[in-house]
Amino acid sequence: MSDPLRLGIAGLGTVGVGVVKLLTANSDAITRRCGRPVEITAVSARNREKYRGVDLKPYAWEDDPVALAGRNDVDVVVELVGGSDGPAKALVETALSAGMHVVTANKALLAVHGTALAKTADATGAALAYEAAIAGGIPIVKALREGLAGDRVTHLYGILNGTCNYILSEMRTTGRSFQDILADAQELGYAEADPTFDVEGIDAAHKLALLAALGFGREVNFDAVYTEGISKITPEDLIAAEELGYRIKLLGIACQTDHGIEQRVHPCMVPADSAIAPVEDVVNAVVVEADPLGQTVYEGRGAGEGPTASAVVADICDLARGNRSPVFGVPADALAAADDAPMAKRHGAYYLRLTVRDEAGVMSGVSSAMAEANVSIQSVLQRGRSTSEPVALLITTHETEEAAMMQAVDAIRGLGAVIGEPQVIRIEHF
């Protein structure tokens, strides 16, 4: 049997501890599958004294995670520290520069520095593996990089954040508000004390930037991802979506257009009979359209100790077997330059909810504003009827450009009878 693959693990939070548990519990099976043992030799975390529910005494301890990259008893660095800069970046850069393989779950690091890290890995012959960085336990990186290596990806989209999917699912089924369900999600451990990265779409945008690089063989460009979260979605919007035959999901979408690659994360109304609509709770799903294969759907739990640790260990097993793949599917020097379509060119239908005073001429003013922007109304519903209380107008449009829709919304915002901020949700027909 071959010599063991020796690991240095940086970060002993939920995922890091999960990796230690999984490697320990399944060591015999992993050895059989890989043809060699996989052993932890060293670990690093901020607090040496903290009890984490696993025995760490057999492993050398480094207070500085970067020191793992300099140890002669470590073959692979497993980076589970997190963050786009700081110790995580220093560790990964140091390891790759030294020709040491890296496994990471750090989508923020890769979304911001992925292209540069891929070039370093190629230059030194090191592997950079990151299955756990996108959609937890779903093997979407392997699917895009290997399973679809002979296909041309045209469109990919998915539910990339389990916290947001849980919140929207619970709001739809219970009728409770965003803030109420968010509090539940925090109690259950689905959302952080500061949930901004999740609920404002940033976490999903990190993952989408990586998917776009993989799917289209291009440099990572996180800055080009249009990002909008779910904090403004109301139970009324979810009810209206049901009545119109849709579900509301926070989606990450990347597709090839005549204007370049679209990368966008935002709430969407999707047809209730679409592949993505029934995906509920903390589950993630990714749909890929490719030529000649057509549509494939990947679904599973997208976060937590078990799914993420499973993906990390899968990457470790690949390295133990000697499997290597280009970081984003093609050699780093062959990655296409970022060619990003402006959000203003997005083409599709829209849902618009307005709160208005119920008085003569309101609908005429709204219609005129939309007509002047060349936006065609498909349907109008009114909620309530009162001369003293505001009422809701629910409008759907035919397909139009984003720039035209935003022009119409700007004009509507200035109408005297419109109260508060118009709600706009994009409709996607996949």
Secondary structure, DSSP 8 states (H G I E B T S, - for coil): ----EEEEEE--SHHHHHHHHHHHHTHHHHHHHHTS-EEEEEEE-S-SS---SS--TTSEE-SSGGGGGG-TT-SEEEE---SSSHHHHHHHHHHHHTT-EEEE--HHHHHHHHHHHHHHHHHHT--EE-GGGSSTT--HHHIIIIITTTSEEEEEEEE--HHHHHHHHHHHHH---HHHHHHHHHHHTSS-SS-HHHHTSHHHHHHHHHHHHHHHTB---GGG-EE--STT--HHHHHHHHHHTEEEEEEEEEEEETTEEEEEEEEEEEETTSSSTT--TTEEEEEEEEETTEEEEEEEE-SSHHHHHHHHHHHHHHHHTT----TTSS-GGG-B---B--GGG-EEEEEEEEEE---TTHHHHHHHHHHHTT--EEEEEEE---SSS-EEEEEEE-SEEHHHHHHHHHHHHT-TTEEEEEEEEEE---
